Amino acid sequence: QVQLVESGGGLVQAGGSLRLSCAASRSIFNINRMGWYRQAPGKQRELVATITSGGITNYADSVKGRFTISRDNAKNTVDLQMNSLKPEDTAIYYCNVRTLVVGVFVDYWGQGTQVTVSS
């Protein structure tokens, strides 16, 4: 039973910080990339940050300089440190794990954790 367990969401004032964590089941093999997406009300789900198994990172322009993604390949975990939070960051954040299985990408998604930033 593969599963992504997310934690760390909550309510914070603008300028504050939160740290999101995601733990993937150890039964998930061949992880190519881990990351976070988010979806605000009335908007499409968008990429926030990703990190490959080799440590290459990618960030949305809106979070560069404020968010930092990190991972532990051995533990199948990925974290997102969010600093200088803005009300525009309010969204449901979803953990994403991308695997490469027999030459095809297979994605796993968490249930989502709510992040609310007040003015």
N, C-alpha and C positions, 0 to 999 in steps of 0.2 A: 504494500500500500504506500505509494509515493505521496509525499506531502511536503508543502512548504509552510513553515511556522513563522509568522510575522509578529513582531512586537515593537513597542516604542512609540506608537502614535499617541496623540492626546491634544490637549488645548494649551496653547502658549501665547504670550503676548508678542506683538511685533518687536523684533530685535532679539528675541530669545532663541533658544536652541533646543533641538530634539535629536535623538539618535534612534534610527530605525534599524532593526536587526531581522535577518531572515535566515533560518536554518533549513536546509534541504535534507531530505532523508538520505542516509548513507547508501541506500539502495539505488540512488540515481548516479549513474556512471557516465563517463565521457562528457563532462560538463565543458562546454566551449565558452560560455559567457554567462555572467550573472548580472542582475541589475534591478533597477526600480523604474516603474512607470507610475503615472498619476492621472486621475480623471476628476476634473472639477465639474460641478453641476452644469449641464447644458453644453459641455465641451467634449471633444474627442479625447480618448486616452493618448497620452503623449509620453515619450521617453524622457526620463529625468537624468539618469546616469547608468552607465554600464561599465563593466570591467571584465576583460577576458582572463582566461586561466593564466596567460602570460603577463598579466598586470597592465595591459593597455586600457586606458580609461577614455570615456566619452561622456560629455555633459551637454545638457541643453544650455543654450546661450543664457537663458533666464536664471540659471542657478550657478553658473561658473563663478568661482571665487568665493562662493558661500557654502556650497555643499561639497563633501568629500566622500567618495565611495572607496570601500576597502573590502578585501575578501581573504578568506583562509581556505585554500584549496583542499587541504587535508581534512578540514572539518566540514566542508561544504556549507560555509556560511558567508553571507555578505551583509555589510553594514552601510548605512548612509548617515553620516554626520551632517546635520543641517544647522547652520549658523545664520545669524542675521535674518531670521525668518520674516517674511512679509505676508500681509493678508492675501496676496495673490498666490501664495503657496498652498492655500487651503484646498484640500482635495483628498480623495481616497488614494492611498499609495499602495501599489501592487508590486510584490516581489516577482521577478521573472528569472527562470533558469533555463538556459538553452543548451541542449545536448546535441551531439552529433552521433547518430546511430546508423551504422551501415550506410554512410554517405548522405543521410538525410537529417535535417534539423528537426528536433522535437522539443517543444516548449512546454514548461510547467509554470503554473501561475498560483500565487497565493490568493487568499480570500479578500485581501485588502485591509488596510488599517487607516482609520480616519486621522488626518492632521488638520487642525483648525487653528488659525492664527488670527488673533483679535487685534484691532487697532489700538 
